[in-house]
Amino acid sequence: MLAEQFHERTGQFVEVVEHHVANERQLLTDLTIDEQTQLAALLRRLLLSLGDTGHPMADD
Protein backbone atom coordinates (compact mmCIF):
# COMPACT_ATOMS: atom_id res chain seq x y z
CA MET A 1 0.00 0.00 0.00
CA LEU A 2 2.81 2.41 0.84
CA ALA A 3 4.45 1.68 -2.51
CA GLU A 4 1.17 2.42 -4.32
CA GLN A 5 0.86 5.78 -2.54
CA PHE A 6 4.46 6.60 -3.43
CA HIS A 7 3.90 5.83 -7.11
CA GLU A 8 0.66 7.83 -7.15
CA ARG A 9 2.30 10.88 -5.58
CA THR A 10 5.33 10.57 -7.81
CA GLY A 11 3.04 10.51 -10.84
CA GLN A 12 1.25 13.62 -9.62
CA PHE A 13 4.57 15.37 -9.06
CA VAL A 14 5.74 14.51 -12.57
CA GLU A 15 2.50 15.86 -14.06
CA VAL A 16 2.86 19.14 -12.16
CA VAL A 17 6.51 19.54 -13.19
CA GLU A 18 5.74 18.76 -16.84
CA HIS A 19 2.93 21.33 -16.85
CA HIS A 20 5.19 23.91 -15.20
CA VAL A 21 8.01 23.36 -17.71
CA ALA A 22 5.59 23.56 -20.66
CA ASN A 23 4.20 26.81 -19.27
CA GLU A 24 7.70 28.29 -18.89
CA ARG A 25 8.58 27.28 -22.45
CA GLN A 26 5.46 29.02 -23.72
CA LEU A 27 6.34 32.19 -21.82
CA LEU A 28 9.89 32.18 -23.20
CA THR A 29 8.79 31.74 -26.82
CA ASP A 30 7.58 35.33 -26.84
CA LEU A 31 11.06 36.60 -25.95
CA THR A 32 13.81 37.17 -28.47
CA ILE A 33 17.09 35.30 -28.06
CA ASP A 34 18.67 38.49 -26.70
CA GLU A 35 15.85 38.91 -24.19
CA GLN A 36 16.18 35.28 -23.12
CA THR A 37 19.91 35.77 -22.62
CA GLN A 38 19.31 38.93 -20.59
CA LEU A 39 16.67 37.18 -18.47
CA ALA A 40 19.01 34.26 -17.79
CA ALA A 41 21.75 36.66 -16.66
CA LEU A 42 19.35 38.54 -14.39
CA LEU A 43 18.00 35.34 -12.85
CA ARG A 44 21.55 34.08 -12.31
CA ARG A 45 22.41 37.35 -10.54
CA LEU A 46 19.29 37.00 -8.37
CA LEU A 47 20.19 33.45 -7.38
CA LEU A 48 23.72 34.46 -6.48
CA SER A 49 22.42 37.38 -4.38
CA LEU A 50 20.26 34.89 -2.47
CA GLY A 51 23.28 32.75 -1.63
CA ASP A 52 23.29 30.26 -4.48
CA THR A 53 26.88 29.22 -5.12
CA GLY A 54 26.26 28.76 -8.81
CA HIS A 55 25.71 25.67 -10.90
CA PRO A 56 28.70 24.14 -12.67
CA MET A 57 26.83 24.52 -15.99
CA ALA A 58 26.30 28.28 -15.44
CA ASP A 59 29.52 29.12 -17.28
CA ASP A 60 28.45 27.34 -20.50
Number of C-alpha atoms within 10 A of each C-alpha: 6 7 8 9 10 11 12 12 12 12 12 12 12 12 12 12 12 12 12 12 12 12 11 11 11 11 10 14 10 10 12 10 11 9 12 14 12 12 14 13 13 12 12 16 13 12 13 12 10 9 8 11 9 12 8 7 6 9 6 4
